[in-house]
Amino acid sequence: MPDTPEVGHAPRSSRDQHGRVEHHRNSFSWVEQGAGRPVVFLHPIVGTRHYWDPQLAGLSDQFRCIALDAPGYGGQPSESLTPTELGTRVIEFFDALEVPLADLVGLSLGAMHALYALGVAPERIGRVVLADTSLAFGANPIEWLTEWLAPIDGGGSPVDLAAAAIDAIVADPLVDDVRSKLVTAFGQVTESALRHASSTIAHHDASAIVPSIPNPCLVVCGEHDEETPLSYSEALAEALPRGELAVIRGAGHLSSIEHPESFNEIVRNFLA
């Protein structure tokens, strides 16, 4: 696979686009901005497609930036999916938008989905950025799920959980309008979708996939990420046949919105 594959796609205007598209039995909600080589962004558990607004704004001068809602997010039906099914959903989204080949950028849960897509159809994917994630989950799944979902089990809403989690996993408090926008967007996420996504994280294990991934992959980690610390990223980058590592100084687990300029520069240089 070439380092910078040529992507075949119909010319597009640079007008912002968004909406819902059907493919087979699945529906997808997404937002996109820009024109050129397609790059699909996959968000973390405490984000939606709008989590990537700083990247769509910052990179759309060079790329067709497409941010996809995870299954169950954005008003989509919620269901329990295996890693293979989650990876297949990403590829089916390519088909729905008639994108034969695209680069992927995923963070945390989104990076897990990107790894699963690589396990299903690496030939449909060019370069890949895997941010703030791991080769496999590093804690006891049952204990983590019990602690993580305690606000929901105690009668709270997904918004309550997201608001508290965002504050806990960033290195420094987010700018008020950035945090507010992130939390507000999460209001469309159902409890069922959150539980399914949480289970995906708790049982994540891509160790059987990673050694055979042929694609160039950049592993990105926030310097102060305590959820998936630097040692996790180092292990993932080492296990990938064509893995590289980049550290964003001063960032926590949500490196792409904590330091969007640094994140965008790293992504732009890697993809270009």
BELSULKA-V770819 format. One record per pair of residues at least 12 apart in sequence whose ideal C-beta (glycine too) atoms are under 6 Angstrom apart, sorted by the first residue. I is the first residue (numbers start at 1). J is the second residue. If there is no record, write none. Layout:
[[I:J] [I:J]]
This chain:
[[1:214] [3:216] [5:126] [7:37] [7:101] [8:100] [9:99] [12:35] [14:34] [14:35] [16:33] [17:32] [18:31] [21:96] [23:92] [23:95] [23:96] [26:92] [27:76] [28:93] [28:96] [29:69] [29:74] [30:49] [30:66] [30:68] [31:49] [31:67] [32:66] [33:56] [33:60] [33:65] [34:60] [34:63] [34:64] [34:65] [35:64] [36:63] [36:64] [37:63] [38:64] [38:99] [38:102] [39:63] [39:65] [39:103] [40:66] [40:68] [40:102] [40:104] [41:67] [41:105] [42:106] [42:110] [42:113] [42:114] [43:110] [44:107] [44:108] [44:109] [44:110] [45:109] [45:197] [46:162] [46:165] [46:166] [48:69] [48:73] [48:185] [49:67] [49:69] [50:185] [52:67] [54:257] [54:260] [58:264] [59:264] [68:93] [72:193] [72:196] [73:189] [73:193] [78:190] [78:192] [78:193] [78:196] [80:196] [83:116] [86:113] [86:116] [87:116] [87:117] [87:119] [87:120] [88:120] [90:113] [90:117] [91:117] [91:120] [91:121] [91:124] [94:124] [101:124] [101:126] [103:126] [103:127] [103:271] [104:125] [104:128] [105:129] [107:131] [107:132] [107:256] [108:132] [108:133] [109:197] [109:201] [111:130] [111:131] [111:133] [112:204] [114:128] [115:206] [115:209] [118:213] [119:209] [122:214] [122:215] [125:215] [127:216] [127:271] [128:215] [128:217] [129:218] [129:267] [130:217] [130:219] [131:220] [131:255] [132:221] [132:222] [132:225] [132:228] [132:253] [132:255] [133:228] [134:228] [134:232] [135:206] [135:207] [135:235] [135:236] [135:239] [136:205] [136:207] [137:202] [137:204] [141:202] [141:203] [144:202] [145:198] [145:202] [148:198] [152:191] [158:189] [158:191] [158:194] [159:186] [159:187] [162:183] [162:186] [163:183] [169:227] [169:252] [169:253] [170:252] [170:254] [170:258] [171:224] [171:251] [171:252] [210:239] [210:240] [213:240] [216:242] [217:240] [217:243] [218:244] [218:270] [219:233] [219:236] [219:237] [219:243] [219:245] [220:246] [221:233] [221:247] [222:248] [222:251] [222:252] [222:255] [223:247] [223:249] [223:251] [224:252] [225:252] [225:253] [227:253] [246:266] [248:262]]
